Amino acid sequence: MYQPPLLPCRCGASLKVPLLRGGVPVQVRFRSWEDSWLAMRCPKCGRSEQWPQPEFTCNCGATVRLPVDPTPRVGSSRPGPGPHPPSGPPPMPHGMPPGGLPYPLPRSATAWRAPFRPQPVRTSEDAVMAAARFLEWLGFDGLELSEAQERDGVCLLGRRLVAQVDVWTEPADLRAVEMLWLATLHAEESVAAMFTLAGYSREAQVRAEQLLVALFTLDPAGLPEPANGAAETLVRTGATS
């Protein structure tokens, strides 16, 4: 059964998005920034923040969004334009220093693991290093470099992991996603992940959801941003044993 994650308010309180009992879940076919957020007020300090919609990725590849009880909510679920909601980016977990990832540690991480600290991406080598450090932070150890299956870039190979770092200036296309997925067929339960600097075409995003390929976009600060449901799930779970 789905359990909504606890969301840390800036005041230190833990919030949980209230699900609508008896509501009908919907499949997320085309993701947009506006539809991925909802507004909710902290009952402890009264601060209104934008929080991620409750979603999960099914084993079949579909991303499912659960209905939310509108009674405790305030404001609109659609933040204004820009890289972050009007009230700022999602609050970091309580106690996380600036520069860490704006989402909680993966479940595979031990309690003492430090927050991920990105480093600026100025070259293609920086992009590869940023992706490798992020995957190691998720728990994928012993990564090795090899040539990519498609386009310019490299592959990061690990136990139960095949990750491609695409350094093209154009969005990754459908073929790049499919070729990466094919590279995981030699091993059971292998995770496929892709990192790009230029994002993904819509066809690539749709296909990645179907094939459970985790898509990440690297920003200039070196922070990997999940670009689909499979990537969000990978961030939550980390490398499973």
PEKACOR-V731934 format. One record per residue. N is the residue number from 1. RES is the residue in one letter. PHI is phi in whole degrees, 0 to 359 (NA if undefined). Layout:
BEGIN
<<N;RES;PHI> <N;RES;PHI>>
END
This chain:
BEGIN
<<1;M;NA> <2;Y;284> <3;Q;240> <4;P;300> <5;P;290> <6;L;281> <7;L;249> <8;P;276> <9;C;283> <10;R;296> <11;C;280> <12;G;104> <13;A;286> <14;S;256> <15;L;250> <16;K;228> <17;V;296> <18;P;284> <19;L;279> <20;L;276> <21;R;294> <22;G;86> <23;G;287> <24;V;256> <25;P;295> <26;V;232> <27;Q;275> <28;V;272> <29;R;266> <30;F;227> <31;R;276> <32;S;228> <33;W;298> <34;E;298> <35;D;279> <36;S;268> <37;W;232> <38;L;221> <39;A;261> <40;M;211> <41;R;261> <42;C;287> <43;P;290> <44;K;273> <45;C;252> <46;G;82> <47;R;286> <48;S;264> <49;E;228> <50;Q;265> <51;W;233> <52;P;293> <53;Q;296> <54;P;289> <55;E;219> <56;F;209> <57;T;254> <58;C;286> <59;N;297> <60;C;280> <61;G;106> <62;A;282> <63;T;264> <64;V;247> <65;R;254> <66;L;265> <67;P;291> <68;V;249> <69;D;291> <70;P;283> <71;T;299> <72;P;280> <73;R;277> <74;V;228> <75;G;70> <76;S;260> <77;S;276> <78;R;247> <79;P;287> <80;G;289> <81;P;293> <82;G;127> <83;P;288> <84;H;221> <85;P;300> <86;P;303> <87;S;275> <88;G;106> <89;P;291> <90;P;306> <91;P;300> <92;M;284> <93;P;306> <94;H;303> <95;G;93> <96;M;283> <97;P;286> <98;P;303> <99;G;99> <100;G;276> <101;L;291> <102;P;278> <103;Y;209> <104;P;291> <105;L;299> <106;P;297> <107;R;299> <108;S;284> <109;A;282> <110;T;280> <111;A;295> <112;W;269> <113;R;292> <114;A;285> <115;P;300> <116;F;291> <117;R;244> <118;P;288> <119;Q;235> <120;P;303> <121;V;254> <122;R;244> <123;T;228> <124;S;296> <125;E;295> <126;D;297> <127;A;296> <128;V;297> <129;M;295> <130;A;297> <131;A;295> <132;A;296> <133;R;295> <134;F;293> <135;L;294> <136;E;295> <137;W;296> <138;L;284> <139;G;112> <140;F;269> <141;D;262> <142;G;64> <143;L;285> <144;E;234> <145;L;265> <146;S;209> <147;E;289> <148;A;287> <149;Q;281> <150;E;214> <151;R;62> <152;D;279> <153;G;144> <154;V;225> <155;C;250> <156;L;255> <157;L;252> <158;G;214> <159;R;293> <160;R;65> <161;L;211> <162;V;228> <163;A;235> <164;Q;248> <165;V;251> <166;D;263> <167;V;251> <168;W;292> <169;T;270> <170;E;251> <171;P;301> <172;A;296> <173;D;256> <174;L;301> <175;R;297> <176;A;298> <177;V;293> <178;E;294> <179;M;295> <180;L;295> <181;W;298> <182;L;298> <183;A;290> <184;T;267> <185;L;288> <186;H;284> <187;A;229> <188;E;286> <189;E;57> <190;S;282> <191;V;267> <192;A;250> <193;A;221> <194;M;230> <195;F;238> <196;T;226> <197;L;263> <198;A;250> <199;G;87> <200;Y;221> <201;S;288> <202;R;298> <203;E;297> <204;A;294> <205;Q;294> <206;V;296> <207;R;294> <208;A;296> <209;E;297> <210;Q;291> <211;L;264> <212;L;60> <213;V;269> <214;A;281> <215;L;252> <216;F;234> <217;T;247> <218;L;268> <219;D;267> <220;P;301> <221;A;280> <222;G;86> <223;L;265> <224;P;287> <225;E;254> <226;P;301> <227;A;248> <228;N;203> <229;G;296> <230;A;296> <231;A;291> <232;E;297> <233;T;295> <234;L;297> <235;V;296> <236;R;289> <237;T;263> <238;G;69> <239;A;280> <240;T;270> <241;S;278>>
END
